[in-house]
Structures are given as structure tokens and as C-alpha cells.
């Protein structure tokens, strides 16, 4: 069975990151900002999830579960989070596949 040189892969990834850190930062800034609303409501969502699991553990099989109220605009926040992750994945793929010759969100190196 062929074994991959794991150490060399990690070193190459670290070298790539150090070489293209400005482009990685530029690519990841807007998706991070788009994902912020969902991340800010995450403690509330985790409390609701904890409530549901505690209700499931303590409830008898025939009793209905308590009514759950989600925070406002959570579906929009989730869609923005997915969009941010997809755009981050596409941006990083372009950076790796094209070898750093990609344009950013705002300019194509025009100064």
C-alpha cells in the first residue's frame, strides 16, 4: 500500500499559506462578515437545542414536545452563512487551482 508523505503535505500547506496570506485574508474577509449574523445567534440556538434534548429525555412517549421559538430572521442568517461558506470554498479553490493569479473581490490588481 502506498503511503502519503504526511509531513511534506503539512509543510507544503504551511508554505502555501505563508506565501499567499494576503490573498487568503482578502478571500476570506467578506464570507466571514456574511456569516457573522448566524455566528452571533449561535449561543441562543445552542440553548434552544439543549432545551429540546432535555425535553426529549424527560418526556414520555405520548406527550407532545414544548413549542420552540427560533430567533427572528434565522432562515436568512442560515442562507447567508451557507453563501459565505460556498463563496469561501470557491475563492480558496480558485487560489489553489490557479496558483495565486486570481483577482480579488474589489479589483484585479489595477492600481
C-alpha positions as CSV (number, residue, x, y, z in Angstrom):
1,X,0.0,0.0,0.0
2,X,1.4,3.4,-0.9
3,X,1.8,5.8,2.0
4,X,1.5,9.6,1.6
5,X,4.2,11.8,2.9
6,X,2.1,13.5,5.6
7,X,4.8,15.7,6.9
8,X,5.7,17.0,3.5
9,X,2.0,17.7,2.8
10,X,1.7,19.8,6.0
11,X,4.9,21.7,5.3
12,X,3.7,22.4,1.7
13,X,0.4,23.6,3.0
14,X,2.1,25.9,5.6
15,X,4.4,27.2,2.9
16,X,1.5,28.0,0.6
17,X,-0.3,29.8,3.4
18,X,2.7,31.9,4.2
19,X,3.2,32.7,0.6
20,X,-0.4,33.7,-0.1
21,X,-1.5,35.0,3.2
22,X,-2.7,38.4,1.8
23,X,-4.9,36.8,-0.8
24,X,-6.3,34.3,1.7
25,X,-7.2,37.1,4.0
26,X,-8.8,39.0,1.1
27,X,-10.7,36.0,0.0
28,X,-12.0,35.1,3.5
29,X,-12.9,38.6,4.8
30,X,-16.3,39.0,3.0
31,X,-17.5,35.5,3.6
32,X,-16.6,35.9,7.3
33,X,-18.6,39.1,7.5
34,X,-21.6,37.5,5.7
35,X,-21.5,34.6,8.2
36,X,-21.4,36.8,11.3
37,X,-25.2,37.1,11.9
38,X,-25.6,33.4,12.4
39,X,-22.5,33.1,14.5
40,X,-23.8,35.9,16.7
41,X,-27.1,33.9,17.3
42,X,-25.3,30.6,17.9
43,X,-25.5,30.8,21.8
44,X,-29.2,31.3,21.5
45,X,-29.5,28.3,19.1
46,X,-27.4,26.1,21.3
47,X,-29.7,26.9,24.3
48,X,-32.7,26.0,22.3
49,X,-31.1,22.7,21.2
50,X,-30.2,21.9,24.8
51,X,-33.9,22.6,25.8
52,X,-35.2,20.3,23.1
53,X,-32.8,17.4,24.0
54,X,-33.7,17.8,27.7
55,X,-37.4,17.7,26.8
56,X,-36.9,14.6,24.7
57,X,-35.1,12.9,27.5
58,X,-37.7,13.7,30.2
59,X,-40.8,13.3,28.0
60,X,-42.9,10.2,28.0
61,X,-43.6,8.7,24.6
62,X,-47.1,10.0,24.2
63,X,-46.6,13.6,25.4
64,X,-46.1,16.4,22.9
65,X,-42.9,18.4,22.9
66,X,-42.9,22.0,24.0
67,X,-43.3,24.7,21.4
68,X,-40.0,26.1,20.1
69,X,-39.5,29.7,19.1
70,X,-36.5,30.4,16.9
71,X,-34.8,33.8,16.8
72,X,-36.0,36.3,14.2
73,X,-34.6,36.0,10.6
74,X,-32.7,32.8,11.4
75,X,-33.5,31.4,8.0
76,X,-32.0,34.4,6.3
77,X,-28.9,34.2,8.6
78,X,-28.6,30.5,7.7
79,X,-28.8,31.2,3.9
80,X,-26.2,34.0,4.3
81,X,-24.0,31.5,6.3
82,X,-24.2,28.9,3.5
83,X,-23.5,31.6,0.9
84,X,-20.4,32.7,2.8
85,X,-19.1,29.2,3.1
86,X,-19.7,28.5,-0.6
87,X,-18.0,31.7,-1.7
88,X,-15.1,31.0,0.7
89,X,-14.7,27.5,-0.8
90,X,-14.8,28.7,-4.3
91,X,-12.3,31.5,-3.6
92,X,-9.8,29.2,-2.0
93,X,-10.3,26.6,-4.8
94,X,-9.5,29.3,-7.3
95,X,-6.5,30.4,-5.4
96,X,-5.1,26.9,-5.2
97,X,-6.1,25.8,-8.7
98,X,-4.9,29.0,-10.5
99,X,-1.8,29.3,-8.4
100,X,-2.4,32.7,-7.0
101,X,-3.2,34.5,-10.2
102,X,-6.8,35.4,-9.3
103,X,-8.4,38.7,-8.8
104,X,-9.9,39.7,-5.5
105,X,-13.5,40.8,-4.8
106,X,-12.8,44.5,-5.5
107,X,-10.0,44.8,-8.0
108,X,-7.9,42.8,-10.4
109,X,-4.6,44.3,-9.3
110,X,-5.4,47.6,-11.0
111,X,-3.7,50.4,-9.2
